[in-house]
Amino acid sequence: MLKEPISITAVSSISSLGETSDQVWESYTKDEHFLAPIKLEEDSVWAGVLSKTSKKNVQAIRDRDPRYKALDDSVLYAIYAAREAVKIAGWSNNVDFGVNIGSSRGATTLFEKHHTDFLNQGTTATLASPTTTLGNIASWVAHDLKTKGPDISHSITCSSALHALLNGVAWITSGLTNTFLVGGSEAPLTPFTIAQMKALKIYSNEGIPTLSNCQTNLDPKQAGGYPCRALDLEKTKNTMVLGEGAAMACLEKGSAPNALAKVVGIGYATEPLKHNVSISSDAACFQDSMHMALQGLDPTLVDVIVMHAPGTIKGDSSEFNAIKKVFCNKIPFLTTNKWKVGHTFGASGMLSLEMAIQMLQNQKAIPVPYLDYKVTPKNIQYVLVNAVGFGGNAVSVLLSK
């Protein structure tokens, strides 16, 4: 555990769950998922898509500044969530906070567009390079918020957002700064990105809607049951679904009076690879990261674990096996949000952190509706949040009230 806690004074997101804290919590209290059918070229897939209202709000950012018109959605999602987080934290007069935003894929839409143009025409647009570099996410957020602190972008695949939190904690505890904006952003709902997941044979084909159905207002729960069966350890096929969105958190040194939650422990680990997407059957990386985050705390005091649980057979089971090894006979309440919002790659860890904060704030554990829970915690004091990416890069973050 940390010698001194780090306060989370704000968290904000934009995803298929909504935009405001109230909207997100209301979405979590429902048993329905927020995945919808989308049409990609001649294909039809499930995805976690922003609502029409959210897309309109993002478009408003693009329209208000000519310089923003050429930016990828991943940048605009980050700007939207960052603006709201800074507003909630009351950092309007703070110009020295750092910015660290992770993303697995970065500017997927623009990259695919510019590459297609190059293949067809032999040339590409002037702004192709600056608008597709991974670094332009944090740079544009820092520009938009007019901060003079350090701005960092990085990709550690699906654990990118929680690695951003690790960096923020490190900067603050080092004494170089007292405040840091951290998070992740992803806009992966593009033909090539989804084709990559299908090539890995991990994308859900549960109740795939027909192309004609993509134009209708389907009840998603009735249309395909639960397309993503994250944390269902009895499933016989992979059911991962991608989602888009961004989530940001404001970190401050010590115990701030307006803290929503406190970071009291952090852990990280990487396990040796057998192949590019491998992870051991009992996720040695998760065992190490959870042990590190819990150092100094009795594991039995952890009430809830928000699992990474992407909806794949091996990914879900290996993390569960790691939890069994760390927590032995007293396994905490286990949950995840991938079944509801999809896997948002680099943003997923921060969306999980937001879910953890919501449960701490509302003192209510959010179950996965198709799982059978024997015990549900009535009081929630400690929540552990997990994330891992391709390459076995695991992060665990311990939160308290």
Secondary structure as the mmCIF struct_conf table of DSSP 4:
data_model
#
loop_
_struct_conf.conf_type_id
_struct_conf.id
_struct_conf.beg_label_comp_id
_struct_conf.beg_label_asym_id
_struct_conf.beg_label_seq_id
_struct_conf.end_label_comp_id
_struct_conf.end_label_asym_id
_struct_conf.end_label_seq_id
BEND BEND1 LYS A 3 GLU A 4
STRN STRN1 ILE A 6 ILE A 14
STRN STRN2 SER A 15 SER A 15
TURN_TY1_P TURN_TY1_P1 SER A 16 LEU A 17
STRN STRN3 GLY A 18 GLY A 18
BEND BEND2 GLU A 19 THR A 20
HELX_RH_AL_P HELX_RH_AL_P1 SER A 21 TYR A 28
TURN_TY1_P TURN_TY1_P2 THR A 29 THR A 29
BEND BEND3 LYS A 30 GLU A 32
STRN STRN4 ALA A 36 LEU A 40
TURN_TY1_P TURN_TY1_P3 GLU A 41 GLU A 42
STRN STRN5 ASP A 43 ALA A 47
STRN STRN6 GLY A 48 GLY A 48
HELX_RH_AL_P HELX_RH_AL_P2 LYS A 52 ARG A 64
HELX_RH_3T_P HELX_RH_3T_P1 PRO A 66 TYR A 68
TURN_TY1_P TURN_TY1_P4 LYS A 69 ALA A 70
HELX_RH_AL_P HELX_RH_AL_P3 ASP A 73 ALA A 89
TURN_TY1_P TURN_TY1_P5 GLY A 90 GLY A 90
TURN_TY1_P TURN_TY1_P6 SER A 92 ASN A 93
STRN STRN7 GLY A 98 GLY A 102
BEND BEND4 SER A 104 ARG A 105
BEND BEND5 ALA A 107 ALA A 107
HELX_RH_AL_P HELX_RH_AL_P4 THR A 108 GLN A 121
BEND BEND6 GLY A 122 GLY A 122
TURN_TY1_P TURN_TY1_P7 THR A 126 LEU A 127
HELX_RH_AL_P HELX_RH_AL_P5 ALA A 128 THR A 132
BEND BEND7 THR A 133 THR A 133
TURN_TY1_P TURN_TY1_P8 LEU A 134 GLY A 135
HELX_RH_AL_P HELX_RH_AL_P6 ASN A 136 LEU A 145
TURN_TY1_P TURN_TY1_P9 LYS A 146 LYS A 146
BEND BEND8 GLY A 149 GLY A 149
STRN STRN8 ASP A 151 HIS A 154
HELX_RH_3T_P HELX_RH_3T_P2 THR A 157 SER A 159
HELX_RH_AL_P HELX_RH_AL_P7 SER A 160 SER A 174
TURN_TY1_P TURN_TY1_P10 GLY A 175 GLY A 175
BEND BEND9 LEU A 176 LEU A 176
BEND BEND10 ASN A 178 ASN A 178
STRN STRN9 THR A 179 GLU A 186
BEND BEND11 THR A 190 THR A 190
HELX_RH_AL_P HELX_RH_AL_P8 PRO A 191 ALA A 199
TURN_TY1_P TURN_TY1_P11 LEU A 200 LYS A 201
STRN STRN10 TYR A 203 TYR A 203
TURN_TY1_P TURN_TY1_P12 GLU A 206 GLY A 207
HELX_LH_PP_P HELX_LH_PP_P1 ILE A 208 THR A 210
TURN_TY1_P TURN_TY1_P13 LEU A 211 LEU A 211
HELX_RH_3T_P HELX_RH_3T_P3 SER A 212 GLN A 215
BEND BEND12 THR A 216 THR A 216
HELX_RH_AL_P HELX_RH_AL_P9 PRO A 220 GLY A 224
BEND BEND13 GLY A 225 GLY A 225
BEND BEND14 PRO A 227 PRO A 227
TURN_TY1_P TURN_TY1_P14 ALA A 230 LEU A 231
TURN_TY1_P TURN_TY1_P15 LEU A 233 GLU A 234
BEND BEND15 THR A 236 LYS A 237
STRN STRN11 MET A 240 MET A 240
STRN STRN12 LEU A 242 GLY A 243
STRN STRN13 GLY A 245 LYS A 253
STRN STRN14 GLY A 254 GLY A 254
TURN_TY1_P TURN_TY1_P16 PRO A 257 ASN A 258
BEND BEND16 LEU A 260 LEU A 260
STRN STRN15 ALA A 261 THR A 270
BEND BEND17 LYS A 274 HIS A 275
TURN_TY1_P TURN_TY1_P17 ASN A 276 VAL A 277
TURN_TY1_P TURN_TY1_P18 SER A 281 ASP A 282
HELX_RH_AL_P HELX_RH_AL_P10 ALA A 284 LEU A 294
TURN_TY1_P TURN_TY1_P19 GLN A 295 GLY A 296
BEND BEND18 LEU A 297 LEU A 297
HELX_RH_3T_P HELX_RH_3T_P4 PRO A 299 LEU A 301
STRN STRN16 VAL A 304 VAL A 306
BEND BEND19 GLY A 311 GLY A 311
HELX_RH_AL_P HELX_RH_AL_P11 ILE A 313 PHE A 327
TURN_TY1_P TURN_TY1_P20 CYS A 328 ASN A 329
HELX_LH_PP_P HELX_LH_PP_P2 ILE A 331 PRO A 332
STRN STRN17 PHE A 333 THR A 335
BEND BEND20 ASN A 337 ASN A 337
HELX_RH_AL_P HELX_RH_AL_P12 LYS A 338 VAL A 341
STRN STRN18 HIS A 343 HIS A 343
HELX_RH_3T_P HELX_RH_3T_P5 PHE A 345 ALA A 347
HELX_RH_AL_P HELX_RH_AL_P13 SER A 348 ASN A 362
TURN_TY1_P TURN_TY1_P21 GLN A 363 GLN A 363
TURN_TY1_P TURN_TY1_P22 PRO A 369 TYR A 370
BEND BEND21 LEU A 371 LEU A 371
BEND BEND22 LYS A 374 LYS A 374
BEND BEND23 LYS A 378 ASN A 379
STRN STRN19 TYR A 382 GLY A 389
TURN_TY1_P TURN_TY1_P23 PHE A 390 GLY A 392
STRN STRN20 ASN A 393 SER A 400
#
